[in-house]
Amino acid sequence: MPNPKGMPINLALQGGGSHGAFTWGVLDALLERGTLDIEGISGTSAGAMNAVVLADGLEENGAEGAREHLHRFWQSVSKASSFSPIQRTLLNMMFGNWSMDTSPGFMVGDVMSRFYSPYDYNPLNLNPLRDILEDLVDFERVRRCKGIKLFLGATNVHNGKVRVFETNEITADSVLASACLPSMFQAVEIDGIPYWDGGYMGNPVLFPFFRGTRTDDILLVQINPINRNETPKTAREIQNRVDEITFNASLLRELRAIEFVSRLLKQGVLSRDEYSDVRMHRIALTDTDAPLSASSKANAEWKFLTYLRDLGRDAALAWCAENEQHVGKRPTIRLEEEIAYTMQGKPTGH
């Protein structure tokens, strides 16, 4: 079923565990408005799951079908998590703290992951997300999808390169490969090749849009901050910041390349017949909106997921009110300033 018609745009969806419910909210608001025509989606990890669930629902019953499918998916994730030993403590619940830092189950799992691999403590390779995806997503319908082009990124364990799974290749395995954190799950093998989380090589990848879609507008839904104003002190804070830097590195390289090409096009050095002048836009989950700990990415309580969804809806509606009229005309991120600040060692971005 075709998606609603409006200004064409591509979506780039980051991964980030349960923080992906923020992206759910963004998508829900955009689908409800119906003023943007989603041509392509690049997704990694939770972003990849949001992408396939949206495409499946859109193909079945348009925008309302996509919104319903996204709701059911995150509701199923929450129900599955209720059987997990990783739960918030009563004290955290009383004070409204979404953190899992003091959860006994989370602490045990954190320590185990430093000394044992998932091949040791999960030899049967059980993954509740597989059951959820296979139950809720019609992957044959996704592969037949004509309304949206999908690009899911995963990391080839053998050569360290990104593998992009396109619409006609997408299966439950390719989605799980995109979300495979090696400290939690065994590598996902596809055609004899093991894959880990796509965030290591692109969170998410942008380059497939340049030749695979017609529009030059990309809306990045960012849930991993590029900039933090405080120095991490605890072991967990340090590891989280290392992960954020690692998972944003490829994205920053692509943004630098986009800015460089755009600058050369403006100077007339490159031909617009051969190169695209990409217009970047962004909706971000920021610390100002919600100061969340890294461990809250493991919190899949329904109350927390709907809290993030509502933050995403509010952020999307605010972005639309301020920036939607610029889609197709100009970028709403000043990449030249962000890249220049980065080169000078000054903080940039969200």
C-alpha positions in Angstrom: 0.0 0.0 0.0 1.6 3.4 -0.9 2.7 5.7 1.8 1.0 9.1 2.2 2.2 11.8 -0.3 4.0 14.9 0.9 7.5 16.3 0.7 9.9 13.4 0.1 12.4 12.6 2.8 14.8 9.9 3.9 15.0 8.8 7.5 18.2 7.8 9.3 17.3 5.9 12.5 20.0 5.4 15.2 20.1 2.4 17.6 20.2 2.6 21.3 18.3 -0.2 23.1 15.0 0.8 24.6 15.8 4.5 23.8 14.6 3.5 20.4 11.1 4.1 21.8 11.9 7.8 21.3 12.2 7.1 17.6 8.9 5.2 17.8 7.3 8.5 19.0 9.0 10.5 16.2 7.7 8.1 13.6 4.2 8.0 15.1 4.0 11.8 14.9 5.3 12.0 11.4 2.9 9.3 10.2 0.0 11.0 12.0 0.7 14.3 10.2 1.2 12.7 6.8 3.0 15.8 5.4 6.3 14.0 4.6 6.6 11.2 2.1 9.2 8.7 3.4 11.2 7.4 0.5 14.0 5.5 2.3 14.9 4.4 5.8 18.4 3.5 7.0 18.4 1.9 10.4 20.7 0.3 12.8 19.9 -1.9 15.8 16.6 -0.5 17.4 16.5 1.8 14.4 16.4 -1.3 12.1 13.6 -2.8 14.1 11.6 0.4 13.9 12.2 0.5 10.2 11.0 -3.0 9.3 8.0 -2.7 11.6 7.0 0.6 10.0 7.4 -0.8 6.5 5.4 -3.9 7.3 2.5 -1.9 8.7 2.6 0.7 6.0 2.5 -2.0 3.3 -0.5 -3.6 5.0 -2.6 -0.6 5.9 -1.0 2.7 5.2 0.0 5.2 7.9 -2.5 3.9 10.5 -1.3 0.4 9.9 2.3 1.5 10.5 1.4 3.3 13.7 -0.5 0.3 15.0 2.4 -2.1 14.2 4.9 0.1 16.0 2.7 0.2 19.0 2.3 -3.6 19.1 6.0 -4.1 18.6 7.1 -2.0 21.6 4.2 -3.4 23.7 5.5 -6.9 22.9 9.1 -5.8 23.9 7.8 -4.6 27.2 5.8 -7.7 27.9 8.8 -9.9 27.1 11.0 -7.8 29.5 8.6 -8.5 32.4 10.2 -12.0 32.7 13.7 -10.6 32.7 15.8 -10.5 36.0 16.9 -7.0 35.0 14.3 -4.8 36.7 14.4 -1.4 38.5 14.7 -1.4 42.2 11.8 -0.3 44.4 13.9 2.8 45.5 14.4 3.9 41.8 10.6 3.4 41.2 9.8 5.6 44.2 12.0 8.4 43.0 11.0 8.1 39.4 14.5 7.2 38.3 14.6 5.1 35.1 18.2 3.9 35.7 19.0 0.2 36.1 22.4 0.9 37.8 21.4 -0.5 41.1 19.3 -3.4 39.7 20.9 -6.7 41.0 20.1 -8.4 37.7 21.7 -5.6 35.7 24.8 -5.6 37.9 25.3 -9.4 37.7 24.9 -9.3 33.9 27.3 -6.4 33.6 30.0 -8.3 35.6 29.4 -11.5 33.7 29.8 -9.8 30.3 33.3 -8.8 31.3 34.4 -12.3 32.0 32.2 -14.6 30.0 30.9 -14.4 26.4 27.4 -15.1 25.2 28.8 -18.4 23.9 29.4 -19.3 27.5 26.3 -18.1 29.4 23.8 -18.4 26.5 24.9 -21.6 24.6 21.4 -22.1 23.2 21.6 -18.5 21.7 18.2 -17.6 23.0 17.0 -14.1 21.9 13.4 -13.0 22.8 13.6 -10.4 20.0 13.6 -13.1 17.4 10.3 -14.5 18.6 8.8 -10.9 18.7 10.0 -10.1 15.2 8.9 -13.4 13.7 5.5 -13.2 15.4 4.7 -9.5 14.4 6.5 -8.9 11.1 5.6 -10.4 7.8 9.0 -10.5 6.3 7.8 -11.6 2.9 5.6 -8.5 2.8 8.5 -6.4 3.8 10.6 -7.8 1.0 7.8 -7.0 -1.4 7.5 -3.4 -0.1 7.5 -0.9 -2.9 6.6 2.3 -1.0 9.8 2.5 1.0 13.4 1.5 0.4 15.1 -0.1 3.5 18.8 -0.1 4.3 19.8 -2.0 7.5 23.4 -1.9 8.6 25.4 -4.7 10.2 29.1 -5.2 10.8 31.0 -8.1 9.2 32.9 -9.7 12.0 35.6 -11.2 9.6 36.6 -8.0 7.7 35.2 -5.2 9.9 33.2 -3.7 7.0 29.6 -2.6 7.0 27.1 -4.8 5.3 23.9 -3.1 4.1 20.9 -5.3 3.8 18.4 -3.8 1.3 14.7 -4.3 1.1 14.6 -7.6 -0.9 17.2 -9.1 1.4 15.6 -8.4 4.8 14.8 -11.3 7.1 14.6 -11.7 10.9 18.3 -12.6 10.8 19.4 -9.4 9.1 17.5 -7.3 11.6 19.0 -9.3 14.5 22.4 -9.0 13.0 22.0 -5.2 12.9 21.2 -5.3 16.7 23.7 -7.9 17.7 25.8 -6.5 20.6 28.7 -9.0 20.9 28.7 -8.8 24.7 25.1 -10.0 24.8 24.4 -12.2 21.8 26.3 -14.7 19.7 27.2 -13.3 16.2 24.3 -13.8 13.7 25.5 -15.9 10.8 24.0 -15.1 7.3 25.3 -17.2 4.4 28.2 -18.3 6.6 29.3 -14.8 7.6 29.0 -13.7 11.2 27.6 -10.2 11.9 27.6 -7.9 14.9 25.8 -4.7 15.6 25.8 -2.2 12.7 26.5 0.7 15.0 30.3 -0.1 14.9 30.4 0.9 11.2 27.4 3.2 10.9 24.8 4.4 13.3 23.2 4.6 10.9 24.8 4.5 7.4 23.8 7.4 5.1 25.6 6.5 1.9 23.0 4.1 0.5 20.6 7.1 0.1 22.9 8.8 -2.3 22.4 6.4 -5.2 19.4 4.4 -3.9 16.8 7.2 -3.5 15.8 10.4 -5.4 15.4 12.9 -2.6 18.4 14.7 -1.2 16.8 15.4 2.2 17.8 13.2 5.2 16.2 13.4 8.6 18.4 11.9 11.3 16.7 10.7 14.4 19.5 10.8 16.9 19.4 9.1 20.3 23.1 8.8 21.0 24.6 12.2 21.9 27.7 13.4 20.1 28.5 15.9 22.8 28.5 15.6 26.6 29.5 18.4 28.9 30.6 16.3 31.8 33.7 14.1 32.1 32.7 10.5 32.9 34.2 9.3 36.2 32.7 5.9 37.1 33.7 2.7 35.2 30.2 2.4 33.8 30.1 6.1 32.7 33.5 5.7 31.0 32.4 2.6 29.1 29.2 4.3 28.0 31.1 7.3 26.7 33.5 5.0 24.8 30.5 3.3 23.2 28.9 6.6 22.3 32.1 7.9 20.7 32.6 4.6 18.8 29.0 4.4 17.6 29.0 8.0 16.4 32.4 7.9 14.7 31.2 6.6 11.3 28.2 9.0 11.4 30.5 12.0 11.9 32.7 10.9 9.0 29.7 10.8 6.7 28.5 14.2 7.9 32.0 15.6 7.2 31.9 14.1 3.7 28.4 15.6 3.1 29.6 19.0 4.2 32.7 18.8 2.0 30.8 17.8 -1.1 28.2 20.5 -0.4 31.0 23.2 -0.1 32.6 22.1 -3.4 29.2 22.1 -5.2 28.7 25.7 -4.0 32.1 26.7 -5.2 31.4 25.1 -8.6 34.3 22.6 -8.3 32.0 19.6 -8.5 29.1 19.0 -11.0 25.6 18.8 -9.7 24.9 16.3 -12.4 27.2 13.9 -10.7 27.0 14.8 -7.0 24.0 15.3 -4.7 23.8 18.4 -2.5 22.4 16.6 0.6 20.2 18.5 3.0 20.5 17.3 6.5 17.9 17.6 9.2 17.8 16.3 12.8 15.4 15.3 15.6 17.4 14.4 18.7 16.9 13.0 22.2 18.9 15.4 24.3 20.0 15.5 27.9 18.0 18.6 28.3 14.8 16.7 27.3 15.6 13.7 29.5 18.8 13.1 31.4 19.0 9.3 31.1 21.7 6.9 32.3 23.2 4.4 29.9 21.7 1.5 31.9 18.2 2.9 31.1 18.7 1.5 27.6 18.0 -1.9 29.2 14.7 -0.7 30.8 11.8 -1.9 28.8 9.0 -1.1 31.3 5.9 0.1 29.4 5.7 3.2 31.5 9.3 4.1 30.4 8.7 3.2 26.7 5.6 5.4 26.5 7.4 8.2 28.3 10.1 8.1 25.6 7.5 7.8 22.9 5.8 10.9 24.1 9.2 12.7 24.2 9.7 11.6 20.6 6.2 12.8 19.5 6.8 16.2 21.1 10.2 16.6 19.5 8.9 15.6 16.1 6.0 18.0 16.3 8.3 20.8 17.5 10.7 20.1 14.6 7.8 20.1 12.1 6.5 23.4 13.3 9.9 25.0 12.9 11.6 23.2 10.1 9.2 21.2 7.9 8.7 24.1 5.5 12.4 23.9 4.7 12.4 20.3 3.5 13.3 20.2 -0.2 14.7 23.7 0.0 17.6 23.9 2.5 19.2 21.9 5.3 18.2 22.7 8.9 21.6 21.6 10.4 24.5 23.9 9.8 27.1 21.2 9.1 29.8 23.7 8.3 29.6 25.1 11.8 29.5 21.7 13.5 32.4 20.4 11.5 34.5 23.6 12.0 33.8 23.4 15.8 34.8 19.8 15.9 38.1 20.6 14.2 38.8 23.3 16.8 38.1 20.9 19.6 34.9 22.7 20.6 31.7 20.9 21.6 29.1 20.6 18.9 25.8 18.8 18.2 23.5 17.1 20.6 
